[in-house]
Amino acid sequence: IVMIEIAGKPLWWFVLLLIPGVNVVFGIILVVALARNFGKGGGYAAGLILLPFVFFPMLAFGSAQYVGGTQPNPAGDPLPDVPG
């Protein structure tokens, strides 16, 4: 649930992650959103999927900073940029 919040997705995605087959697709989307919110690209997201025991500690203990999501908030206004 914390990873869903960090990725900027709605909490009802947890239900989708419990459905066999659907969870693979939404899990990949979740990891890509997580990498994007830390300023990383698609290659890093692929690393998070294929070698999570290497890339998640790199994300956690490396120099990556949370830069926020690009998802609109419930009011429809874009989220403010976080200065980095």
N, CA, C and O atoms as a Maestro MAE file, in Angstrom:
{
 s_m_m2io_version
 :::
 2.0.0
}

f_m_ct {
 s_m_title
 :::
 protein
 m_atom[336] {
  # First column is atom index #
  i_m_mmod_type
  r_m_x_coord
  r_m_y_coord
  r_m_z_coord
  i_m_residue_number
  s_m_chain_name
  s_m_pdb_residue_name
  s_m_pdb_atom_name
  i_m_atomic_number
  :::
  1 25 0.838 -1.191 0.000 1 A "ILE " " N  " 7
  2 3 0.000 0.000 0.000 1 A "ILE " " CA " 6
  3 2 0.878 1.247 0.000 1 A "ILE " " C  " 6
  4 15 0.547 2.238 -0.651 1 A "ILE " " O  " 8
  5 25 1.977 1.206 0.714 2 A "VAL " " N  " 7
  6 3 2.876 2.361 0.741 2 A "VAL " " CA " 6
  7 2 3.476 2.596 -0.650 2 A "VAL " " C  " 6
  8 15 3.609 3.741 -1.080 2 A "VAL " " O  " 8
  9 25 3.834 1.525 -1.346 3 A "MET " " N  " 7
  10 3 4.393 1.678 -2.683 3 A "MET " " CA " 6
  11 2 3.360 2.276 -3.636 3 A "MET " " C  " 6
  12 15 3.720 3.053 -4.520 3 A "MET " " O  " 8
  13 25 2.101 1.933 -3.475 4 A "ILE " " N  " 7
  14 3 1.037 2.510 -4.298 4 A "ILE " " CA " 6
  15 2 0.941 4.011 -4.038 4 A "ILE " " C  " 6
  16 15 0.778 4.795 -4.972 4 A "ILE " " O  " 8
  17 25 1.042 4.411 -2.770 5 A "GLU " " N  " 7
  18 3 0.988 5.830 -2.430 5 A "GLU " " CA " 6
  19 2 2.196 6.580 -2.983 5 A "GLU " " C  " 6
  20 15 2.053 7.689 -3.499 5 A "GLU " " O  " 8
  21 25 3.381 5.985 -2.879 6 A "ILE " " N  " 7
  22 3 4.587 6.635 -3.387 6 A "ILE " " CA " 6
  23 2 4.524 6.781 -4.893 6 A "ILE " " C  " 6
  24 15 4.977 7.787 -5.440 6 A "ILE " " O  " 8
  25 25 3.964 5.782 -5.574 7 A "ALA " " N  " 7
  26 3 3.850 5.829 -7.027 7 A "ALA " " CA " 6
  27 2 2.777 6.810 -7.483 7 A "ALA " " C  " 6
  28 15 2.698 7.129 -8.669 7 A "ALA " " O  " 8
  29 25 1.949 7.293 -6.556 8 A "GLY " " N  " 7
  30 3 0.933 8.276 -6.904 8 A "GLY " " CA " 6
  31 2 -0.319 7.678 -7.508 8 A "GLY " " C  " 6
  32 15 -1.058 8.369 -8.208 8 A "GLY " " O  " 8
  33 25 -0.566 6.421 -7.252 9 A "LYS " " N  " 7
  34 3 -1.756 5.753 -7.779 9 A "LYS " " CA " 6
  35 2 -2.826 5.694 -6.697 9 A "LYS " " C  " 6
  36 15 -2.507 5.777 -5.511 9 A "LYS " " O  " 8
  37 25 -4.098 5.550 -7.089 10 A "PRO " " N  " 7
  38 3 -5.168 5.469 -6.085 10 A "PRO " " CA " 6
  39 2 -5.088 4.161 -5.289 10 A "PRO " " C  " 6
  40 15 -4.608 3.145 -5.791 10 A "PRO " " O  " 8
  41 25 -5.560 4.205 -4.056 11 A "LEU " " N  " 7
  42 3 -5.449 3.035 -3.176 11 A "LEU " " CA " 6
  43 2 -6.280 1.847 -3.642 11 A "LEU " " C  " 6
  44 15 -5.993 0.722 -3.234 11 A "LEU " " O  " 8
  45 25 -7.299 2.046 -4.480 12 A "TRP " " N  " 7
  46 3 -8.090 0.916 -4.937 12 A "TRP " " CA " 6
  47 2 -7.297 0.021 -5.892 12 A "TRP " " C  " 6
  48 15 -7.763 -1.063 -6.242 12 A "TRP " " O  " 8
  49 25 -6.103 0.459 -6.319 13 A "TRP " " N  " 7
  50 3 -5.241 -0.397 -7.134 13 A "TRP " " CA " 6
  51 2 -4.813 -1.633 -6.362 13 A "TRP " " C  " 6
  52 15 -4.440 -2.640 -6.965 13 A "TRP " " O  " 8
  53 25 -4.861 -1.573 -5.029 14 A "PHE " " N  " 7
  54 3 -4.512 -2.733 -4.211 14 A "PHE " " CA " 6
  55 2 -5.410 -3.911 -4.563 14 A "PHE " " C  " 6
  56 15 -4.950 -5.052 -4.594 14 A "PHE " " O  " 8
  57 25 -6.684 -3.645 -4.829 15 A "VAL " " N  " 7
  58 3 -7.618 -4.701 -5.204 15 A "VAL " " CA " 6
  59 2 -7.209 -5.314 -6.543 15 A "VAL " " C  " 6
  60 15 -7.295 -6.529 -6.721 15 A "VAL " " O  " 8
  61 25 -6.767 -4.481 -7.481 16 A "LEU " " N  " 7
  62 3 -6.332 -4.985 -8.784 16 A "LEU " " CA " 6
  63 2 -5.083 -5.850 -8.656 16 A "LEU " " C  " 6
  64 15 -4.889 -6.787 -9.431 16 A "LEU " " O  " 8
  65 25 -4.242 -5.535 -7.682 17 A "LEU " " N  " 7
  66 3 -3.030 -6.326 -7.485 17 A "LEU " " CA " 6
  67 2 -3.320 -7.686 -6.854 17 A "LEU " " C  " 6
  68 15 -2.433 -8.538 -6.802 17 A "LEU " " O  " 8
  69 25 -4.529 -7.902 -6.379 18 A "LEU " " N  " 7
  70 3 -4.915 -9.195 -5.816 18 A "LEU " " CA " 6
  71 2 -5.508 -10.139 -6.857 18 A "LEU " " C  " 6
  72 15 -5.686 -11.324 -6.574 18 A "LEU " " O  " 8
  73 25 -5.815 -9.647 -8.045 19 A "ILE " " N  " 7
  74 3 -6.438 -10.456 -9.097 19 A "ILE " " CA " 6
  75 2 -5.340 -11.107 -9.936 19 A "ILE " " C  " 6
  76 15 -4.514 -10.410 -10.525 19 A "ILE " " O  " 8
  77 25 -5.328 -12.452 -9.992 20 A "PRO " " N  " 7
  78 3 -4.291 -13.136 -10.784 20 A "PRO " " CA " 6
  79 2 -4.352 -12.732 -12.260 20 A "PRO " " C  " 6
  80 15 -5.434 -12.626 -12.837 20 A "PRO " " O  " 8
  81 25 -3.199 -12.511 -12.852 21 A "GLY " " N  " 7
  82 3 -3.098 -12.095 -14.251 21 A "GLY " " CA " 6
  83 2 -3.131 -10.591 -14.398 21 A "GLY " " C  " 6
  84 15 -2.265 -10.008 -15.050 21 A "GLY " " O  " 8
  85 25 -4.118 -9.962 -13.800 22 A "VAL " " N  " 7
  86 3 -4.231 -8.507 -13.839 22 A "VAL " " CA " 6
  87 2 -3.106 -7.891 -13.013 22 A "VAL " " C  " 6
  88 15 -2.606 -6.815 -13.341 22 A "VAL " " O  " 8
  89 25 -2.710 -8.578 -11.939 23 A "ASN " " N  " 7
  90 3 -1.681 -8.031 -11.053 23 A "ASN " " CA " 6
  91 2 -0.336 -7.866 -11.756 23 A "ASN " " C  " 6
  92 15 0.440 -6.984 -11.389 23 A "ASN " " O  " 8
  93 25 -0.049 -8.686 -12.745 24 A "VAL " " N  " 7
  94 3 1.224 -8.555 -13.461 24 A "VAL " " CA " 6
  95 2 1.256 -7.237 -14.236 24 A "VAL " " C  " 6
  96 15 2.244 -6.505 -14.183 24 A "VAL " " O  " 8
  97 25 0.184 -6.942 -14.949 25 A "VAL " " N  " 7
  98 3 0.121 -5.719 -15.751 25 A "VAL " " CA " 6
  99 2 0.158 -4.484 -14.862 25 A "VAL " " C  " 6
  100 15 0.932 -3.558 -15.105 25 A "VAL " " O  " 8
  101 25 -0.687 -4.475 -13.825 26 A "PHE " " N  " 7
  102 3 -0.733 -3.303 -12.959 26 A "PHE " " CA " 6
  103 2 0.509 -3.203 -12.081 26 A "PHE " " C  " 6
  104 15 0.880 -2.104 -11.671 26 A "PHE " " O  " 8
  105 25 1.152 -4.314 -11.788 27 A "GLY " " N  " 7
  106 3 2.417 -4.274 -11.056 27 A "GLY " " CA " 6
  107 2 3.507 -3.612 -11.867 27 A "GLY " " C  " 6
  108 15 4.304 -2.840 -11.333 27 A "GLY " " O  " 8
  109 25 3.546 -3.912 -13.165 28 A "ILE " " N  " 7
  110 3 4.535 -3.282 -14.042 28 A "ILE " " CA " 6
  111 2 4.269 -1.784 -14.149 28 A "ILE " " C  " 6
  112 15 5.197 -0.978 -14.081 28 A "ILE " " O  " 8
  113 25 3.003 -1.416 -14.316 29 A "ILE " " N  " 7
  114 3 2.650 0.007 -14.383 29 A "ILE " " CA " 6
  115 2 3.028 0.713 -13.080 29 A "ILE " " C  " 6
  116 15 3.493 1.852 -13.098 29 A "ILE " " O  " 8
  117 25 2.827 0.036 -11.964 30 A "LEU " " N  " 7
  118 3 3.156 0.597 -10.654 30 A "LEU " " CA " 6
  119 2 4.662 0.831 -10.510 30 A "LEU " " C  " 6
  120 15 5.084 1.869 -10.000 30 A "LEU " " O  " 8
  121 25 5.463 -0.127 -10.955 31 A "VAL " " N  " 7
  122 3 6.918 0.008 -10.850 31 A "VAL " " CA " 6
  123 2 7.426 1.118 -11.770 31 A "VAL " " C  " 6
  124 15 8.339 1.855 -11.398 31 A "VAL " " O  " 8
  125 25 6.852 1.243 -12.956 32 A "VAL " " N  " 7
  126 3 7.251 2.321 -13.873 32 A "VAL " " CA " 6
  127 2 6.912 3.677 -13.262 32 A "VAL " " C  " 6
  128 15 7.710 4.611 -13.345 32 A "VAL " " O  " 8
  129 25 5.731 3.793 -12.649 33 A "ALA " " N  " 7
  130 3 5.347 5.050 -11.996 33 A "ALA " " CA " 6
  131 2 6.256 5.349 -10.806 33 A "ALA " " C  " 6
  132 15 6.594 6.506 -10.558 33 A "ALA " " O  " 8
  133 25 6.648 4.318 -10.076 34 A "LEU " " N  " 7
  134 3 7.555 4.496 -8.946 34 A "LEU " " CA " 6
  135 2 8.905 5.033 -9.431 34 A "LEU " " C  " 6
  136 15 9.449 5.969 -8.846 34 A "LEU " " O  " 8
  137 25 9.439 4.443 -10.493 35 A "ALA " " N  " 7
  138 3 10.719 4.907 -11.035 35 A "ALA " " CA " 6
  139 2 10.605 6.335 -11.535 35 A "ALA " " C  " 6
  140 15 11.514 7.137 -11.324 35 A "ALA " " O  " 8
  141 25 9.496 6.667 -12.197 36 A "ARG " " N  " 7
  142 3 9.291 8.020 -12.720 36 A "ARG " " CA " 6
  143 2 9.235 9.040 -11.583 36 A "ARG " " C  " 6
  144 15 9.759 10.145 -11.721 36 A "ARG " " O  " 8
  145 25 8.607 8.681 -10.462 37 A "ASN " " N  " 7
  146 3 8.499 9.608 -9.338 37 A "ASN " " CA " 6
  147 2 9.828 9.829 -8.626 37 A "ASN " " C  " 6
  148 15 9.966 10.766 -7.840 37 A "ASN " " O  " 8
  149 25 10.802 8.973 -8.899 38 A "PHE " " N  " 7
  150 3 12.137 9.177 -8.361 38 A "PHE " " CA " 6
  151 2 13.087 9.736 -9.416 38 A "PHE " " C  " 6
  152 15 14.299 9.770 -9.204 38 A "PHE " " O  " 8
  153 25 12.542 10.175 -10.552 39 A "GLY " " N  " 7
  154 3 13.353 10.786 -11.585 39 A "GLY " " CA " 6
  155 2 14.125 9.792 -12.428 39 A "GLY " " C  " 6
  156 15 15.093 10.173 -13.085 39 A "GLY " " O  " 8
  157 25 13.734 8.552 -12.429 40 A "LYS " " N  " 7
  158 3 14.420 7.514 -13.205 40 A "LYS " " CA " 6
  159 2 13.607 7.206 -14.454 40 A "LYS " " C  " 6
  160 15 12.417 7.514 -14.527 40 A "LYS " " O  " 8
  161 25 14.257 6.601 -15.425 41 A "GLY " " N  " 7
  162 3 13.606 6.310 -16.695 41 A "GLY " " CA " 6
  163 2 13.136 4.875 -16.814 41 A "GLY " " C  " 6
  164 15 13.068 4.134 -15.833 41 A "GLY " " O  " 8
  165 25 12.813 4.503 -18.043 42 A "GLY " " N  " 7
  166 3 12.301 3.172 -18.322 42 A "GLY " " CA " 6
  167 2 13.326 2.074 -18.105 42 A "GLY " " C  " 6
  168 15 12.967 0.965 -17.708 42 A "GLY " " O  " 8
  169 25 14.592 2.361 -18.357 43 A "GLY " " N  " 7
  170 3 15.642 1.367 -18.116 43 A "GLY " " CA " 6
  171 2 15.750 1.007 -16.650 43 A "GLY " " C  " 6
  172 15 15.940 -0.158 -16.300 43 A "GLY " " O  " 8
  173 25 15.631 1.996 -15.801 44 A "TYR " " N  " 7
  174 3 15.680 1.734 -14.366 44 A "TYR " " CA " 6
  175 2 14.442 0.959 -13.929 44 A "TYR " " C  " 6
  176 15 14.527 0.099 -13.052 44 A "TYR " " O  " 8
  177 25 13.297 1.257 -14.532 45 A "ALA " " N  " 7
  178 3 12.071 0.513 -14.231 45 A "ALA " " CA " 6
  179 2 12.230 -0.946 -14.638 45 A "ALA " " C  " 6
  180 15 11.785 -1.842 -13.920 45 A "ALA " " O  " 8
  181 25 12.861 -1.191 -15.787 46 A "ALA " " N  " 7
  182 3 13.118 -2.570 -16.213 46 A "ALA " " CA " 6
  183 2 14.032 -3.274 -15.218 46 A "ALA " " C  " 6
  184 15 13.849 -4.456 -14.930 46 A "ALA " " O  " 8
  185 25 15.010 -2.551 -14.697 47 A "GLY " " N  " 7
  186 3 15.874 -3.124 -13.671 47 A "GLY " " CA " 6
  187 2 15.113 -3.444 -12.400 47 A "GLY " " C  " 6
  188 15 15.369 -4.468 -11.767 47 A "GLY " " O  " 8
  189 25 14.176 -2.580 -12.016 48 A "LEU " " N  " 7
  190 3 13.355 -2.850 -10.840 48 A "LEU " " CA " 6
  191 2 12.506 -4.103 -11.027 48 A "LEU " " C  " 6
  192 15 12.236 -4.824 -10.066 48 A "LEU " " O  " 8
  193 25 12.088 -4.359 -12.261 49 A "ILE " " N  " 7
  194 3 11.258 -5.538 -12.533 49 A "ILE " " CA " 6
  195 2 12.115 -6.796 -12.613 49 A "ILE " " C  " 6
  196 15 11.756 -7.823 -12.037 49 A "ILE " " O  " 8
  197 25 13.244 -6.732 -13.321 50 A "LEU " " N  " 7
  198 3 14.048 -7.922 -13.575 50 A "LEU " " CA " 6
  199 2 15.023 -8.266 -12.449 50 A "LEU " " C  " 6
  200 15 15.260 -9.443 -12.180 50 A "LEU " " O  " 8
  201 25 15.581 -7.274 -11.799 51 A "LEU " " N  " 7
  202 3 16.544 -7.482 -10.710 51 A "LEU " " CA " 6
  203 2 16.153 -6.643 -9.490 51 A "LEU " " C  " 6
  204 15 16.896 -5.745 -9.094 51 A "LEU " " O  " 8
  205 25 14.991 -6.928 -8.893 52 A "PRO " " N  " 7
  206 3 14.528 -6.075 -7.795 52 A "PRO " " CA " 6
  207 2 15.443 -6.102 -6.572 52 A "PRO " " C  " 6
  208 15 15.522 -5.112 -5.844 52 A "PRO " " O  " 8
  209 25 16.135 -7.215 -6.337 53 A "PHE " " N  " 7
  210 3 17.019 -7.306 -5.175 53 A "PHE " " CA " 6
  211 2 18.255 -6.433 -5.320 53 A "PHE " " C  " 6
  212 15 18.967 -6.214 -4.340 53 A "PHE " " O  " 8
  213 25 18.528 -5.930 -6.518 54 A "VAL " " N  " 7
  214 3 19.640 -5.008 -6.739 54 A "VAL " " CA " 6
  215 2 19.129 -3.573 -6.847 54 A "VAL " " C  " 6
  216 15 19.685 -2.669 -6.223 54 A "VAL " " O  " 8
  217 25 18.069 -3.359 -7.638 55 A "PHE " " N  " 7
  218 3 17.636 -2.006 -7.958 55 A "PHE " " CA " 6
  219 2 16.823 -1.342 -6.844 55 A "PHE " " C  " 6
  220 15 16.916 -0.127 -6.674 55 A "PHE " " O  " 8
  221 25 16.034 -2.092 -6.084 56 A "PHE " " N  " 7
  222 3 15.300 -1.462 -4.982 56 A "PHE " " CA " 6
  223 2 16.247 -0.934 -3.902 56 A "PHE " " C  " 6
  224 15 16.039 0.180 -3.422 56 A "PHE " " O  " 8
  225 25 17.293 -1.693 -3.493 57 A "PRO " " N  " 7
  226 3 18.250 -1.085 -2.554 57 A "PRO " " CA " 6
  227 2 19.000 0.110 -3.144 57 A "PRO " " C  " 6
  228 15 19.319 1.059 -2.428 57 A "PRO " " O  " 8
  229 25 19.282 0.065 -4.451 58 A "MET " " N  " 7
  230 3 19.925 1.229 -5.084 58 A "MET " " CA " 6
  231 2 19.012 2.443 -5.018 58 A "MET " " C  " 6
  232 15 19.470 3.563 -4.793 58 A "MET " " O  " 8
  233 25 17.712 2.213 -5.217 59 A "LEU " " N  " 7
  234 3 16.747 3.309 -5.145 59 A "LEU " " CA " 6
  235 2 16.616 3.817 -3.713 59 A "LEU " " C  " 6
  236 15 16.515 5.022 -3.479 59 A "LEU " " O  " 8
  237 25 16.617 2.890 -2.759 60 A "ALA " " N  " 7
  238 3 16.413 3.261 -1.362 60 A "ALA " " CA " 6
  239 2 17.632 3.950 -0.753 60 A "ALA " " C  " 6
  240 15 17.494 4.952 -0.050 60 A "ALA " " O  " 8
  241 25 18.810 3.423 -1.016 61 A "PHE " " N  " 7
  242 3 20.002 3.915 -0.334 61 A "PHE " " CA " 6
  243 2 20.924 4.737 -1.223 61 A "PHE " " C  " 6
  244 15 21.956 5.219 -0.755 61 A "PHE " " O  " 8
  245 25 20.579 4.906 -2.483 62 A "GLY " " N  " 7
  246 3 21.392 5.695 -3.400 62 A "GLY " " CA " 6
  247 2 21.067 7.173 -3.309 62 A "GLY " " C  " 6
  248 15 20.496 7.643 -2.325 62 A "GLY " " O  " 8
  249 25 21.434 7.883 -4.331 63 A "SER " " N  " 7
  250 3 21.254 9.337 -4.322 63 A "SER " " CA " 6
  251 2 19.916 9.780 -4.909 63 A "SER " " C  " 6
  252 15 19.682 10.978 -5.064 63 A "SER " " O  " 8
  253 25 19.036 8.838 -5.237 64 A "ALA " " N  " 7
  254 3 17.744 9.190 -5.840 64 A "ALA " " CA " 6
  255 2 16.887 9.975 -4.846 64 A "ALA " " C  " 6
  256 15 16.825 9.643 -3.663 64 A "ALA " " O  " 8
  257 25 16.239 11.003 -5.340 65 A "GLN " " N  " 7
  258 3 15.351 11.827 -4.531 65 A "GLN " " CA " 6
  259 2 13.942 11.726 -5.088 65 A "GLN " " C  " 6
  260 15 13.751 11.666 -6.302 65 A "GLN " " O  " 8
  261 25 12.966 11.707 -4.211 66 A "TYR " " N  " 7
  262 3 11.571 11.694 -4.630 66 A "TYR " " CA " 6
  263 2 11.243 13.055 -5.212 66 A "TYR " " C  " 6
  264 15 11.366 14.075 -4.533 66 A "TYR " " O  " 8
  265 25 10.825 13.072 -6.469 67 A "VAL " " N  " 7
  266 3 10.518 14.337 -7.125 67 A "VAL " " CA " 6
  267 2 9.018 14.544 -7.286 67 A "VAL " " C  " 6
  268 15 8.597 15.561 -7.837 67 A "VAL " " O  " 8
  269 25 8.223 13.624 -6.828 68 A "GLY " " N  " 7
  270 3 6.773 13.783 -6.885 68 A "GLY " " CA " 6
  271 2 6.192 13.236 -8.163 68 A "GLY " " C  " 6
  272 15 6.893 12.951 -9.133 68 A "GLY " " O  " 8
  273 25 4.888 13.101 -8.127 69 A "GLY " " N  " 7
  274 3 4.188 12.542 -9.267 69 A "GLY " " CA " 6
  275 2 3.719 13.603 -10.221 69 A "GLY " " C  " 6
  276 15 3.706 14.793 -9.907 69 A "GLY " " O  " 8
  277 25 3.335 13.156 -11.385 70 A "THR " " N  " 7
  278 3 2.766 14.051 -12.376 70 A "THR " " CA " 6
  279 2 1.273 13.807 -12.514 70 A "THR " " C  " 6
  280 15 0.629 14.354 -13.410 70 A "THR " " O  " 8
  281 25 0.717 12.977 -11.618 71 A "GLN " " N  " 7
  282 3 -0.707 12.670 -11.647 71 A "GLN " " CA " 6
  283 2 -1.481 13.861 -11.089 71 A "GLN " " C  " 6
  284 15 -1.038 14.471 -10.116 71 A "GLN " " O  " 8
  285 25 -2.625 14.207 -11.678 72 A "PRO " " N  " 7
  286 3 -3.419 15.295 -11.108 72 A "PRO " " CA " 6
  287 2 -4.046 14.869 -9.794 72 A "PRO " " C  " 6
  288 15 -4.336 13.691 -9.587 72 A "PRO " " O  " 8
  289 25 -4.252 15.832 -8.910 73 A "ASN " " N  " 7
  290 3 -4.891 15.509 -7.639 73 A "ASN " " CA " 6
  291 2 -6.403 15.393 -7.866 73 A "ASN " " C  " 6
  292 15 -6.877 15.707 -8.958 73 A "ASN " " O  " 8
  293 25 -7.171 14.952 -6.864 74 A "PRO " " N  " 7
  294 3 -8.614 14.740 -7.069 74 A "PRO " " CA " 6
  295 2 -9.360 15.981 -7.544 74 A "PRO " " C  " 6
  296 15 -10.398 15.851 -8.193 74 A "PRO " " O  " 8
  297 25 -8.870 17.170 -7.245 75 A "ALA " " N  " 7
  298 3 -9.541 18.394 -7.694 75 A "ALA " " CA " 6
  299 2 -9.278 18.671 -9.165 75 A "ALA " " C  " 6
  300 15 -9.924 19.536 -9.758 75 A "ALA " " O  " 8
  301 25 -8.330 17.942 -9.765 76 A "GLY " " N  " 7
  302 3 -8.027 18.135 -11.177 76 A "GLY " " CA " 6
  303 2 -6.886 19.094 -11.430 76 A "GLY " " C  " 6
  304 15 -6.454 19.257 -12.571 76 A "GLY " " O  " 8
  305 25 -6.388 19.736 -10.375 77 A "ASP " " N  " 7
  306 3 -5.276 20.651 -10.522 77 A "ASP " " CA " 6
  307 2 -3.963 19.848 -10.555 77 A "ASP " " C  " 6
  308 15 -3.829 18.854 -9.842 77 A "ASP " " O  " 8
  309 25 -3.006 20.275 -11.375 78 A "PRO " " N  " 7
  310 3 -1.726 19.557 -11.374 78 A "PRO " " CA " 6
  311 2 -1.001 19.774 -10.046 78 A "PRO " " C  " 6
  312 15 -1.113 20.830 -9.424 78 A "PRO " " O  " 8
  313 25 -0.267 18.767 -9.635 79 A "LEU " " N  " 7
  314 3 0.509 18.879 -8.403 79 A "LEU " " CA " 6
  315 2 1.638 19.873 -8.594 79 A "LEU " " C  " 6
  316 15 2.187 19.968 -9.692 79 A "LEU " " O  " 8
  317 25 1.997 20.613 -7.563 80 A "PRO " " N  " 7
  318 3 3.110 21.566 -7.706 80 A "PRO " " CA " 6
  319 2 4.432 20.837 -7.857 80 A "PRO " " C  " 6
  320 15 4.601 19.736 -7.334 80 A "PRO " " O  " 8
  321 25 5.375 21.451 -8.574 81 A "ASP " " N  " 7
  322 3 6.681 20.865 -8.739 81 A "ASP " " CA " 6
  323 2 7.459 20.998 -7.424 81 A "ASP " " C  " 6
  324 15 7.366 22.004 -6.721 81 A "ASP " " O  " 8
  325 25 8.219 19.957 -7.124 82 A "VAL " " N  " 7
  326 3 9.051 19.967 -5.928 82 A "VAL " " CA " 6
  327 2 10.440 20.409 -6.362 82 A "VAL " " C  " 6
  328 15 11.047 19.777 -7.227 82 A "VAL " " O  " 8
  329 25 10.954 21.487 -5.771 83 A "PRO " " N  " 7
  330 3 12.300 21.919 -6.171 83 A "PRO " " CA " 6
  331 2 13.336 20.894 -5.753 83 A "PRO " " C  " 6
  332 15 13.280 20.372 -4.640 83 A "PRO " " O  " 8
  333 25 14.267 20.605 -6.621 84 A "GLY " " N  " 7
  334 3 15.246 19.561 -6.330 84 A "GLY " " CA " 6
  335 2 16.576 20.089 -6.445 84 A "GLY " " C  " 6
  336 15 17.548 19.363 -6.237 84 A "GLY " " O  " 8
  :::
 }
 m_bond[335] {
  # First column is bond index #
  i_m_from
  i_m_to
  i_m_order
  :::
  1 1 2 1
  2 2 3 1
  3 3 4 2
  4 3 5 1
  5 5 6 1
  6 6 7 1
  7 7 8 2
  8 7 9 1
  9 9 10 1
  10 10 11 1
  11 11 12 2
  12 11 13 1
  13 13 14 1
  14 14 15 1
  15 15 16 2
  16 15 17 1
  17 17 18 1
  18 18 19 1
  19 19 20 2
  20 19 21 1
  21 21 22 1
  22 22 23 1
  23 23 24 2
  24 23 25 1
  25 25 26 1
  26 26 27 1
  27 27 28 2
  28 27 29 1
  29 29 30 1
  30 30 31 1
  31 31 32 2
  32 31 33 1
  33 33 34 1
  34 34 35 1
  35 35 36 2
  36 35 37 1
  37 37 38 1
  38 38 39 1
  39 39 40 2
  40 39 41 1
  41 41 42 1
  42 42 43 1
  43 43 44 2
  44 43 45 1
  45 45 46 1
  46 46 47 1
  47 47 48 2
  48 47 49 1
  49 49 50 1
  50 50 51 1
  51 51 52 2
  52 51 53 1
  53 53 54 1
  54 54 55 1
  55 55 56 2
  56 55 57 1
  57 57 58 1
  58 58 59 1
  59 59 60 2
  60 59 61 1
  61 61 62 1
  62 62 63 1
  63 63 64 2
  64 63 65 1
  65 65 66 1
  66 66 67 1
  67 67 68 2
  68 67 69 1
  69 69 70 1
  70 70 71 1
  71 71 72 2
  72 71 73 1
  73 73 74 1
  74 74 75 1
  75 75 76 2
  76 75 77 1
  77 77 78 1
  78 78 79 1
  79 79 80 2
  80 79 81 1
  81 81 82 1
  82 82 83 1
  83 83 84 2
  84 83 85 1
  85 85 86 1
  86 86 87 1
  87 87 88 2
  88 87 89 1
  89 89 90 1
  90 90 91 1
  91 91 92 2
  92 91 93 1
  93 93 94 1
  94 94 95 1
  95 95 96 2
  96 95 97 1
  97 97 98 1
  98 98 99 1
  99 99 100 2
  100 99 101 1
  101 101 102 1
  102 102 103 1
  103 103 104 2
  104 103 105 1
  105 105 106 1
  106 106 107 1
  107 107 108 2
  108 107 109 1
  109 109 110 1
  110 110 111 1
  111 111 112 2
  112 111 113 1
  113 113 114 1
  114 114 115 1
  115 115 116 2
  116 115 117 1
  117 117 118 1
  118 118 119 1
  119 119 120 2
  120 119 121 1
  121 121 122 1
  122 122 123 1
  123 123 124 2
  124 123 125 1
  125 125 126 1
  126 126 127 1
  127 127 128 2
  128 127 129 1
  129 129 130 1
  130 130 131 1
  131 131 132 2
  132 131 133 1
  133 133 134 1
  134 134 135 1
  135 135 136 2
  136 135 137 1
  137 137 138 1
  138 138 139 1
  139 139 140 2
  140 139 141 1
  141 141 142 1
  142 142 143 1
  143 143 144 2
  144 143 145 1
  145 145 146 1
  146 146 147 1
  147 147 148 2
  148 147 149 1
  149 149 150 1
  150 150 151 1
  151 151 152 2
  152 151 153 1
  153 153 154 1
  154 154 155 1
  155 155 156 2
  156 155 157 1
  157 157 158 1
  158 158 159 1
  159 159 160 2
  160 159 161 1
  161 161 162 1
  162 162 163 1
  163 163 164 2
  164 163 165 1
  165 165 166 1
  166 166 167 1
  167 167 168 2
  168 167 169 1
  169 169 170 1
  170 170 171 1
  171 171 172 2
  172 171 173 1
  173 173 174 1
  174 174 175 1
  175 175 176 2
  176 175 177 1
  177 177 178 1
  178 178 179 1
  179 179 180 2
  180 179 181 1
  181 181 182 1
  182 182 183 1
  183 183 184 2
  184 183 185 1
  185 185 186 1
  186 186 187 1
  187 187 188 2
  188 187 189 1
  189 189 190 1
  190 190 191 1
  191 191 192 2
  192 191 193 1
  193 193 194 1
  194 194 195 1
  195 195 196 2
  196 195 197 1
  197 197 198 1
  198 198 199 1
  199 199 200 2
  200 199 201 1
  201 201 202 1
  202 202 203 1
  203 203 204 2
  204 203 205 1
  205 205 206 1
  206 206 207 1
  207 207 208 2
  208 207 209 1
  209 209 210 1
  210 210 211 1
  211 211 212 2
  212 211 213 1
  213 213 214 1
  214 214 215 1
  215 215 216 2
  216 215 217 1
  217 217 218 1
  218 218 219 1
  219 219 220 2
  220 219 221 1
  221 221 222 1
  222 222 223 1
  223 223 224 2
  224 223 225 1
  225 225 226 1
  226 226 227 1
  227 227 228 2
  228 227 229 1
  229 229 230 1
  230 230 231 1
  231 231 232 2
  232 231 233 1
  233 233 234 1
  234 234 235 1
  235 235 236 2
  236 235 237 1
  237 237 238 1
  238 238 239 1
  239 239 240 2
  240 239 241 1
  241 241 242 1
  242 242 243 1
  243 243 244 2
  244 243 245 1
  245 245 246 1
  246 246 247 1
  247 247 248 2
  248 247 249 1
  249 249 250 1
  250 250 251 1
  251 251 252 2
  252 251 253 1
  253 253 254 1
  254 254 255 1
  255 255 256 2
  256 255 257 1
  257 257 258 1
  258 258 259 1
  259 259 260 2
  260 259 261 1
  261 261 262 1
  262 262 263 1
  263 263 264 2
  264 263 265 1
  265 265 266 1
  266 266 267 1
  267 267 268 2
  268 267 269 1
  269 269 270 1
  270 270 271 1
  271 271 272 2
  272 271 273 1
  273 273 274 1
  274 274 275 1
  275 275 276 2
  276 275 277 1
  277 277 278 1
  278 278 279 1
  279 279 280 2
  280 279 281 1
  281 281 282 1
  282 282 283 1
  283 283 284 2
  284 283 285 1
  285 285 286 1
  286 286 287 1
  287 287 288 2
  288 287 289 1
  289 289 290 1
  290 290 291 1
  291 291 292 2
  292 291 293 1
  293 293 294 1
  294 294 295 1
  295 295 296 2
  296 295 297 1
  297 297 298 1
  298 298 299 1
  299 299 300 2
  300 299 301 1
  301 301 302 1
  302 302 303 1
  303 303 304 2
  304 303 305 1
  305 305 306 1
  306 306 307 1
  307 307 308 2
  308 307 309 1
  309 309 310 1
  310 310 311 1
  311 311 312 2
  312 311 313 1
  313 313 314 1
  314 314 315 1
  315 315 316 2
  316 315 317 1
  317 317 318 1
  318 318 319 1
  319 319 320 2
  320 319 321 1
  321 321 322 1
  322 322 323 1
  323 323 324 2
  324 323 325 1
  325 325 326 1
  326 326 327 1
  327 327 328 2
  328 327 329 1
  329 329 330 1
  330 330 331 1
  331 331 332 2
  332 331 333 1
  333 333 334 1
  334 334 335 1
  335 335 336 2
  :::
 }
}
